């Protein structure tokens, strides 16, 4: 069965961090969990932002600031871009491109369901893309171009 909604391709296990945690804590957690982002959770277990490896590099490392003195709330991206769990994979990809984000929070009935990243799309495409069909289309297109000239 080929997945058609993000429900079938996302990671359900999210790692979180509090807004008053430090950038150093975030970096250590990302390294130990082998992930590229943490959802920032505020009062009432509400997501208030997201912090990514890119945030750490651009807002801490490149500015030569000590990572143990920078709070997550100072560098997190907020508000979080979200999409419904029943959205198509194409809609999710479009939303990521339109909003220029690499991490898209998936929600169901207003609650966090999971997250999707470019690596999730890569896994999906690897498992579901028929390269013979893609190559046939490319060859057909090239043939048509040659006949047109």
N, C-alpha and C positions, 0 to 999 in steps of 0.2 A: 504494500500500500504506500503510495506516494503521499507524503504529508502536504497539506495545502494551507494549513493555518500555523501560526507561530506556536500554538499550544504543543505541537508535535516536535518542535526543533529547539525549544529553549531549555536552558538550565534552570531547574526549579530551586536549587540550593543557592541562596544568596548569602553573601557575607556582608555584615553591617559594621558600622562604627558610629560612635557618638560625635557630635559637632565639637565638643570640647577636648577630644583626643588630639594627639599631635600628629604631624606629618610623619614623624619617625615611626610612631606606632602603626600608622596606616601602611607605610612601606614594608615594615616587618611582617605585618599580617598578609599583605599581598604576596610577598615572597614565600612565606611558609605555606600558603594555600595555593600558590601557583595560579593566581588570578590577576586581572588587570584593573579591577575596580572594586570599590566598596560603596554600598548604599549608606548614606548618612541618615540616621534615624534620630528624630527629635522627640519631644514630649508625646506621650500617648502612642509610642511606637509608630509614629507617622514619618514617612520618608520626606526629608527636607532638602536633599541634595544627593550628589554623587561625587566621589573623588576617584580620579583615575591616575594611572602611572604618568600619563601625559601632564596632568595637573602638577604632580610632584616634580617632574623634570622642569617644566616651564616656570612654575611659580616658587620653587624652593631651590633646587639644585643649580639652575642656571643663574640664579641671583646670589649664589654663594651665601645663603641663609642657613643657619643651623636648623635642621629638621625637627629638633626637639623643642624649638621655640615657636613653631608655627602651628596654629590650631587649624583643624580641618574646616571649621566654619569660615576661615579666611580664604581658603583656596578651592572649596567645593563649587561645583557647578549647580546652579539652582535657578529656576525650578527644573525638576526632572522631566524629561520628555517621556511620555508614556503612550502605549497603544493597548487596545483590548486583546485579550487572549485569543479571541476568535477571528482576529484580523488575518488577512492572507499574508503569506511570506513576502509577496510583492509589495503590499501596503507597508509592511514593516521596513523593508529596504528603502522604499520611497521616503518614508518619514525620517529615517536616519539621514538620508542624503539631503532632504529639504532643510532639516534642522542642524545639519553638520555635526552630528553626534556619532559616536562609535559604540555607545552603550544605550540600549533602549529598554526601559522598564516595562514589563508586561503586567497588566492589571486585569482582574476579574471581579466584577461587582464592586469596584472601587478599592479593592484590596490587592496588595502585591502578590503576583503569581510567579514571577521569575524575571529573567533578564536575557536579552539576546545581544550578541556581539558579532563582529565580522567573522570570528573563527567558527561560530555556530553556522553561519551561512556557508562557509567553506566546507564544513562537514556535511551539511545538507546537500550541497551541489555535488560533492564527491560521491555521495551515496545514491543520488537520484539523477544525475545528468547522464544522458546517453551520448557518449562522445562520437559514436558511429553516426548518429543522427546529426550532430553538430557539424562534423566533418563533411557529411553529405551536403548539408546546406551551404557550407562554405564553397565546396567544389562546384555546386550548381550556380552559385552567385558568380564565381570566377568565370565559369563557362558562358553565362549570360553576358557578362562584361566583354568577353572576347568576341562574342557574336555581334554585339552592338557596335564594336569598333570597326 
